[in-house]
Amino acid sequence: MSKPPPNDALAELSEVLGADNVKTLVHTFLRDFPVSIRELASGDRQSRHRCAHSMKSNARLMGAHELSHRMAQLEERFGSPTGADLSPEEIAGLKAQFEAVAKPLREFVGE
């Protein structure tokens, strides 16, 4: 018996796309989000801005609204020419926040 989606956003998405397709999206999110966190710490401001925008949308799609909100703040910050870079503490905080979100997602997809 498969596990139900861990939140309303994924449950609704499953109704539209089917559970298997949603599980594929979740696998992709779990694989790509940590890579994107590393990309936020390097590269030029414009690429970090685009990366934060994409991460914001992906987190929202997964039903991770607090993480999406945090990425929106970073998107805004990187969109400003005077916005500060990420500190090592902020990167560690993002990783921790992702891990909290990832746990029920991993259970959902059987990882």
MARFISE-675733 format. One line per 2 residues: number of its first residue (from 1); their letters; for each residue x negated, y, z negated of C-alpha. Coordinates in Angstrom, 3 decimals, decimal comma, padded with zeros to 6 digits, m for minus. Example, Ala and Ser with C-alpha at 12.3 -4.5 7.8 and 13.67 -1.06 7.14 Angstrom:
2
1	AS	m012,300 m004,500 m007,800 ~ m013,670 m001,060 m007,140
//
This chain:
111
1	MS	000,000 000,000 000,000 ~ m001,435 003,336 000,972
3	KP	m001,719 006,236 m001,402 ~ 000,649 009,192 m000,852
5	PP	m000,799 012,578 000,099 ~ m002,209 014,358 m002,987
7	ND	m000,368 017,640 m002,425 ~ 002,660 019,170 m000,704
9	AL	000,645 020,679 002,156 ~ m000,708 017,283 003,208
11	AE	002,655 015,600 002,646 ~ 004,296 018,076 005,032
13	LS	001,471 017,668 007,535 ~ 001,873 013,883 007,333
15	EV	005,548 014,201 008,221 ~ 004,633 016,157 011,355
17	LG	001,396 014,478 012,465 ~ 001,645 011,062 010,838
19	AD	m000,392 009,745 007,926 ~ m003,206 008,302 010,049
21	NV	m003,825 011,622 011,812 ~ m003,805 013,484 008,505
23	KT	m006,282 011,003 007,047 ~ m008,550 011,690 010,027
25	LV	m008,311 015,429 009,288 ~ m009,107 014,794 005,626
27	HT	m012,146 012,661 006,541 ~ m013,383 015,475 008,788
29	FL	m012,868 018,052 006,036 ~ m014,736 015,906 003,510
31	RD	m017,625 015,430 005,941 ~ m017,861 018,998 007,282
33	FP	m017,135 021,272 004,312 ~ m020,408 020,511 002,459
35	VS	m022,339 021,185 005,689 ~ m020,500 024,492 006,021
37	IR	m021,453 025,453 002,459 ~ m025,100 025,087 003,461
39	EL	m024,467 027,202 006,571 ~ m023,059 029,986 004,382
41	AS	m026,422 030,286 002,679 ~ m028,322 030,851 005,929
43	GD	m027,923 032,403 009,341 ~ m026,864 035,889 010,264
45	RQ	m023,959 037,756 008,741 ~ m021,701 037,239 011,777
47	SR	m022,130 033,459 011,779 ~ m021,569 033,325 008,002
49	HR	m018,405 035,409 008,505 ~ m017,110 032,953 011,139
51	CA	m018,061 030,005 008,959 ~ m016,200 031,442 005,938
53	HS	m013,140 032,086 008,136 ~ m013,126 028,494 009,361
55	MK	m013,655 027,133 005,849 ~ m010,781 029,286 004,567
57	SN	m008,413 027,851 007,170 ~ m009,570 024,274 006,637
59	AR	m009,203 024,513 002,865 ~ m005,696 025,940 003,256
61	LM	m004,777 023,090 005,624 ~ m005,902 020,608 002,948
63	GA	m003,695 022,327 000,359 ~ m006,751 023,646 m001,509
65	HE	m005,338 027,126 m002,013 ~ m007,799 028,349 m004,663
67	LS	m010,728 027,267 m002,504 ~ m009,097 028,918 000,515
69	HR	m008,690 032,142 m001,466 ~ m012,341 032,051 m002,478
71	MA	m013,361 031,562 001,155 ~ m011,152 034,517 002,153
73	QL	m013,083 036,658 m000,327 ~ m016,361 035,513 001,192
75	EE	m015,035 036,103 004,700 ~ m014,230 039,683 003,720
77	RF	m017,603 040,110 002,051 ~ m019,521 038,812 005,075
79	GS	m017,389 040,983 007,347 ~ m018,744 044,066 005,617
81	PT	m022,218 045,325 006,554 ~ m022,862 045,993 002,862
83	GA	m021,534 042,668 001,538 ~ m023,960 040,761 m000,662
85	DL	m025,452 037,415 000,266 ~ m024,546 034,307 m001,701
87	SP	m026,479 033,685 m004,881 ~ m027,614 030,169 m005,813
89	EE	m025,029 030,267 m008,632 ~ m022,242 031,055 m006,147
91	IA	m023,333 028,194 m003,904 ~ m023,321 025,834 m006,905
93	GL	m019,851 027,113 m007,818 ~ m018,568 026,491 m004,288
95	KA	m019,965 022,960 m004,357 ~ m018,289 022,306 m007,712
97	QF	m014,985 023,724 m006,503 ~ m015,179 021,582 m003,357
99	EA	m015,904 018,460 m005,422 ~ m012,837 019,102 m007,584
101	VA	m010,714 019,359 m004,437 ~ m012,439 016,421 m002,757
103	KP	m011,752 013,870 m005,503 ~ m008,004 013,408 m004,820
105	LR	m008,636 013,700 m001,080 ~ m011,171 010,854 m001,232
107	EF	m008,672 008,748 m003,164 ~ m006,025 009,503 m000,523
109	VG	m008,230 008,313 002,355 ~ m009,779 005,440 000,402
111	E	m013,340 006,759 000,159
//
